[in-house]
Amino acid sequence: MSKRNIIIAVVIVVLIGAAAGYYFLYYTEDEPQQLTEETTQVTQEQTSQENEQTVEETQSDEQTEGEDGEEPKSIEEEIAEEQKITFEEKYAYRNEIRNPFGNIQKQQSEPVVTKEELTIPFRLDGIITNGNQQIAVISTSEGPKFITGNESIGEYYISNVTDEQIRIRYKYLTVYMKIGGALVE
């Protein structure tokens, strides 16, 4: 036999073994145990004792219902009596009514800043271009900074650096600054 035929035979044997294992694992059940005389006698005695107890309980229940002359109780009340549960008041009401909006304090609105009133604490001195990357040279009170875009200086976010200007976002305003520090719309 060649190696190829041996490998095929081994694979077939492994698959048949796996299928047989799967079958015996999931599809065969244990055979029921055969009852002997002792086990049947024990089960018969247990069932007869259970029947006697249930008959006695029903008779005692009928006698108590007949003697009291009361209407049958609901299932919840019977369970409560058995478990000794006491029902408290359903709801505990308050004398005070709480205002759900009372704790909300009005936020002090910041003064609205327009583009004309906006003063930016830095100046664009120049833009360095290296291939397709631009670096903005910015003068601040702390000295010069080099910014490539998507960076912030304080509350001012520089989102874009182009060949001639940078785009600055301050809160809800967007302005453009040209080289030299002039603001453009």
C-alpha positions as CSV (number, residue, x, y, z in Angstrom):
1,M,0.0,0.0,0.0
2,S,1.1,3.5,-0.7
3,K,1.3,6.3,1.8
4,R,-1.7,7.9,0.3
5,N,-3.9,4.9,0.8
6,I,-2.7,4.4,4.4
7,I,-3.5,8.0,5.3
8,I,-7.0,7.7,3.7
9,A,-7.6,4.5,5.7
10,V,-6.5,6.2,9.0
11,V,-8.7,9.2,8.4
12,I,-11.7,6.9,7.7
13,V,-11.1,4.9,10.9
14,V,-10.8,8.1,12.9
15,L,-14.0,9.5,11.4
16,I,-15.9,6.3,12.1
17,G,-14.6,6.2,15.7
18,A,-15.6,9.9,16.2
19,A,-19.1,9.1,14.9
20,A,-19.5,6.1,17.1
21,G,-18.3,8.1,20.1
22,Y,-20.8,10.9,19.3
23,Y,-23.6,8.4,18.9
24,F,-22.9,6.6,22.2
25,L,-22.4,9.8,24.1
26,Y,-25.6,11.5,23.0
27,Y,-28.1,8.9,21.7
28,T,-27.8,6.1,24.1
29,E,-29.6,6.2,27.5
30,D,-28.9,4.1,30.5
31,E,-31.2,1.1,30.7
32,P,-33.8,1.4,33.5
33,Q,-33.0,-0.5,36.6
34,Q,-35.1,-3.5,37.1
35,L,-37.3,-3.3,40.2
36,T,-36.9,-5.9,42.8
37,E,-39.6,-6.9,45.3
38,E,-38.0,-4.7,48.0
39,T,-38.2,-1.5,46.0
40,T,-41.7,-2.1,44.9
41,Q,-42.8,-2.7,48.5
42,V,-41.0,0.5,49.7
43,T,-42.7,2.6,47.0
44,Q,-46.1,1.2,47.7
45,E,-45.7,1.9,51.4
46,Q,-44.6,5.5,50.7
47,T,-47.5,6.2,48.4
48,S,-50.0,4.7,50.9
49,Q,-48.6,6.9,53.7
50,E,-48.8,10.0,51.5
51,N,-52.4,9.2,50.6
52,E,-53.4,8.8,54.2
53,Q,-51.7,12.2,55.1
54,T,-53.6,14.0,52.3
55,V,-56.9,12.5,53.3
56,E,-56.4,13.5,57.0
57,E,-55.5,17.1,55.9
58,T,-58.5,17.5,53.7
59,Q,-60.8,16.2,56.5
60,S,-59.4,18.6,59.0
61,D,-59.7,21.5,56.6
62,E,-63.4,20.6,55.9
63,Q,-64.1,20.5,59.7
64,T,-62.5,23.9,60.4
65,E,-64.4,25.5,57.5
66,G,-67.7,24.0,58.7
67,E,-67.2,25.1,62.3
68,D,-66.2,28.7,61.6
69,G,-68.9,29.4,59.2
70,E,-66.6,31.8,57.4
71,E,-66.1,32.1,53.7
72,P,-63.1,30.3,52.2
73,K,-60.0,32.4,52.3
74,S,-58.0,33.6,49.3
75,I,-54.8,31.8,48.4
76,E,-52.7,34.8,49.4
77,E,-54.2,34.9,52.9
78,E,-53.7,31.2,53.4
79,I,-50.1,31.5,52.3
80,A,-49.6,34.5,54.6
81,E,-51.1,32.5,57.6
82,E,-48.8,29.6,56.8
83,Q,-45.7,31.7,56.5
84,K,-46.7,34.2,59.2
85,I,-46.5,37.2,56.9
86,T,-48.0,40.5,58.1
87,F,-49.3,43.0,55.5
88,E,-48.2,46.5,56.2
89,E,-49.6,49.6,54.7
90,K,-49.2,49.5,50.9
91,Y,-47.9,53.1,50.6
92,A,-46.3,55.4,53.1
93,Y,-47.3,58.9,52.1
94,R,-45.3,62.0,52.9
95,N,-46.6,65.3,54.1
96,E,-44.1,67.2,52.0
97,I,-44.2,67.1,48.2
98,R,-40.7,67.2,46.7
99,N,-40.2,69.3,43.6
100,P,-38.2,67.2,41.1
101,F,-36.9,70.4,39.5
102,G,-36.1,72.2,42.7
103,N,-32.4,71.2,42.8
104,I,-31.6,72.4,39.3
105,Q,-29.8,75.6,39.5
106,K,-29.8,77.9,36.5
107,Q,-26.4,77.9,35.0
108,Q,-24.9,81.3,34.6
109,S,-24.7,81.8,30.9
110,E,-21.4,83.0,29.6
111,P,-21.5,86.3,27.7
112,V,-21.9,85.7,24.0
113,V,-18.7,86.4,22.2
114,T,-18.8,87.5,18.6
115,K,-16.0,87.3,16.0
116,E,-15.4,91.0,16.3
117,E,-15.0,90.9,20.1
118,L,-12.8,87.8,20.1
119,T,-9.2,88.4,21.1
120,I,-6.8,85.6,20.6
121,P,-3.7,85.5,22.9
122,F,-1.3,84.3,20.2
123,R,-0.1,85.3,16.8
124,L,0.7,83.2,13.7
125,D,4.3,84.1,12.6
126,G,4.7,81.7,9.8
127,I,4.0,78.2,8.3
128,I,6.7,75.7,7.5
129,T,5.8,73.3,4.7
130,N,7.5,69.9,4.4
131,G,6.0,67.8,1.6
132,N,2.3,67.6,2.4
133,Q,2.7,68.5,6.1
134,Q,2.4,72.0,7.3
135,I,3.7,73.3,10.7
136,A,2.4,76.5,12.1
137,V,4.9,78.8,14.0
138,I,2.9,80.5,16.7
139,S,4.1,83.2,19.1
140,T,2.5,83.0,22.6
141,S,3.3,84.7,25.9
142,E,5.4,81.6,26.8
143,G,7.4,81.7,23.6
144,P,7.1,80.2,20.2
145,K,5.2,77.0,19.6
146,F,5.2,74.6,16.6
147,I,1.7,73.2,15.9
148,T,0.8,70.7,13.2
149,G,-3.0,70.8,13.6
150,N,-5.6,69.1,15.8
151,E,-3.8,70.7,18.9
152,S,-5.0,73.2,21.4
153,I,-3.5,76.2,23.1
154,G,-5.6,76.9,26.2
155,E,-9.2,77.1,25.2
156,Y,-8.3,77.6,21.5
157,Y,-8.3,74.6,19.3
158,I,-6.3,74.7,16.1
159,S,-8.0,72.3,13.8
160,N,-6.4,72.9,10.5
161,V,-3.1,74.3,9.1
162,T,-3.0,75.3,5.4
163,D,-0.4,77.1,3.3
164,E,-1.5,80.6,4.3
165,Q,-3.7,80.4,7.4
166,I,-4.8,78.3,10.3
167,R,-8.4,77.5,11.5
168,I,-9.1,78.2,15.1
169,R,-12.1,77.1,17.1
170,Y,-13.1,78.8,20.3
171,K,-16.2,77.4,22.0
172,Y,-18.8,77.7,19.3
173,L,-16.9,80.1,17.0
174,T,-14.6,79.2,14.1
175,V,-12.2,81.9,12.8
176,Y,-9.2,81.9,10.4
177,M,-5.9,83.6,11.2
178,K,-3.5,84.6,8.4
179,I,0.2,85.0,8.8
180,G,0.9,88.1,10.9
181,G,-2.1,87.6,13.2
182,A,-5.0,89.0,11.2
183,L,-8.3,87.3,11.7
184,V,-10.3,86.4,8.5
185,E,-13.8,85.1,8.1
